Amino acid sequence: MDGRPINKTMDRDDLRRPECRRVLIELFGLMRTMQRAGAQYSSWYGHTNTWPSIWENVNRGPEYDEFPGNPDELRVPWFLLWEIAWLVANTPLKPGSRILDMGGAGSLFSCYLAARGHEVIAIDINGELCRHANATVRKMGWRYTAVEMDMTVLDFPEAHFDHAFSVCVFEHLPISGRVRCGEQVRRILKPGGMAGYTFDYDNPQAFGRLSDPADVFEQLVRPTGLYWRGRPEFVDNKKRYLSTPQAFGFGRFTASTAKLHAFVTHAVERKRIVANTMDYTFGAVFMERIK
Ligand SMILES: C[S@@+](CC[C@H](N)C(=O)[O-])C[C@H]1O[C@@H](n2cnc3c(N)ncnc32)[C@H](O)[C@@H]1O
């Protein structure tokens, strides 16, 4: 760590940093190896189907720019590359650590950790995804188990994990679930253990509700009772890359109808529809259990 913030919103330029480049080189190699072995990791939406929906494409935003060298743009946009590279580059992972990935059965992130020799336990509320992940693991021969479990009820012994991660899942939980999960993370981490999450930041969809640094602290950091790693604050660089799909339409008429529908159903924050600012980004936070 060089004093620059690690608890922050996403920046495409982060991927040019040497510590992220190193992760990307390994990641691209793993993606190719898995493709050759017929072993499938899930897409950034947590799906195992090959073709992404129109919804996923719209979600990438109108300015989406493919990432050079990415062997699987269909399922892995550069946003997911950032999440993985940023978490890994900013976490000292001891060889052979036992790692929990919450909401990540069969994800590229959990596969990457297993391929690096860590013992991975990925939990997911989607049982089908867990079965798919365990079939993948059998092909690859990793120390990796996917378990169907709700991350708001962490059924593990005390001090069981060296690391707990979660990649783009917290925003899908109600705020009470975010807090309940956080309250248990400290217990299942060993002293000296670390947590790292990525999440939607400033997503105007009704479920988002992580729209300023205080939200990040109150919902994701404070409930854990853990200490921040790096500077004890969340920094918003104000860059936004993704678009909420609810307001999308081909042409002005369908776009206006989509916006009206989102307005009436409260699917998207009304002030954001009115202001026509429906873009958002990802963020990351890092914490540790001191004792
Ligand atoms: C956007 S996907 C992210 C997938 C993955 N973490 C990744 O890195 O690509 C969200 C995932 O969270 C899972 N999920 C949602 N609510 C959950 C909960 N309460 N407990 C565990 N997993 C949950 C979903 O089944 C889905 O696999």
The ligand as an SDF file (V2000), in Angstrom:
LIG
                    3D

 27 29  0  0  0  0  0  0  0  0999 V2000
  -24.4150  -10.0870   -8.9000 C   0  0  0  0  0  0  0  0  0  0  0  0
  -24.2200  -11.7650   -8.4310 S   0  0  0  0  0  0  0  0  0  0  0  0
  -22.4990  -11.6960   -7.9680 C   0  0  0  0  0  0  0  0  0  0  0  0
  -21.8420  -12.9990   -8.1590 C   0  0  0  0  0  0  0  0  0  0  0  0
  -20.4070  -13.1510   -7.6910 C   0  0  0  0  0  0  0  0  0  0  0  0
  -20.1920  -12.7090   -6.3490 N   0  0  0  0  0  0  0  0  0  0  0  0
  -19.3600  -12.6060   -8.6110 C   0  0  0  0  0  0  0  0  0  0  0  0
  -18.3240  -12.2090   -8.1580 O   0  0  0  0  0  0  0  0  0  0  0  0
  -19.5400  -12.6230   -9.8350 O   0  0  0  0  0  0  0  0  0  0  0  0
  -25.0390  -11.8210   -6.8210 C   0  0  0  0  0  0  0  0  0  0  0  0
  -24.9550  -13.1960   -6.1630 C   0  0  0  0  0  0  0  0  0  0  0  0
  -25.3960  -13.0930   -4.8100 O   0  0  0  0  0  0  0  0  0  0  0  0
  -26.1760  -14.2200   -4.4700 C   0  0  0  0  0  0  0  0  0  0  0  0
  -27.0120  -13.8480   -3.3040 N   0  0  0  0  0  0  0  0  0  0  0  0
  -28.0130  -12.9330   -3.2760 C   0  0  0  0  0  0  0  0  0  0  0  0
  -28.5350  -12.8520   -2.0220 N   0  0  0  0  0  0  0  0  0  0  0  0
  -27.8260  -13.7200   -1.2470 C   0  0  0  0  0  0  0  0  0  0  0  0
  -27.8690  -14.0780    0.1250 C   0  0  0  0  0  0  0  0  0  0  0  0
  -28.7580  -13.5310    0.9540 N   0  0  0  0  0  0  0  0  0  0  0  0
  -26.9930  -14.9810    0.5880 N   0  0  0  0  0  0  0  0  0  0  0  0
  -26.0900  -15.5530   -0.2580 C   0  0  0  0  0  0  0  0  0  0  0  0
  -25.9940  -15.2510   -1.5760 N   0  0  0  0  0  0  0  0  0  0  0  0
  -26.8480  -14.3510   -2.0620 C   0  0  0  0  0  0  0  0  0  0  0  0
  -26.9340  -14.5110   -5.7650 C   0  0  0  0  0  0  0  0  0  0  0  0
  -27.4550  -15.8110   -5.8000 O   0  0  0  0  0  0  0  0  0  0  0  0
  -25.8410  -14.2570   -6.8150 C   0  0  0  0  0  0  0  0  0  0  0  0
  -25.0820  -15.4190   -7.0290 O   0  0  0  0  0  0  0  0  0  0  0  0
  1  2  1  0
  2  3  1  0
  2 10  1  0
  3  4  1  0
  4  5  1  0
  5  6  1  0
  5  7  1  0
  7  8  2  0
  7  9  1  0
 10 11  1  0
 11 12  1  0
 11 26  1  0
 12 13  1  0
 13 14  1  0
 13 24  1  0
 14 15  1  0
 14 23  1  0
 15 16  2  0
 16 17  1  0
 17 18  1  0
 17 23  2  0
 18 19  1  0
 18 20  2  0
 20 21  1  0
 21 22  2  0
 22 23  1  0
 24 25  1  0
 24 26  1  0
 26 27  1  0
M  CHG  2   2   1   9  -1
M  END
$$$$
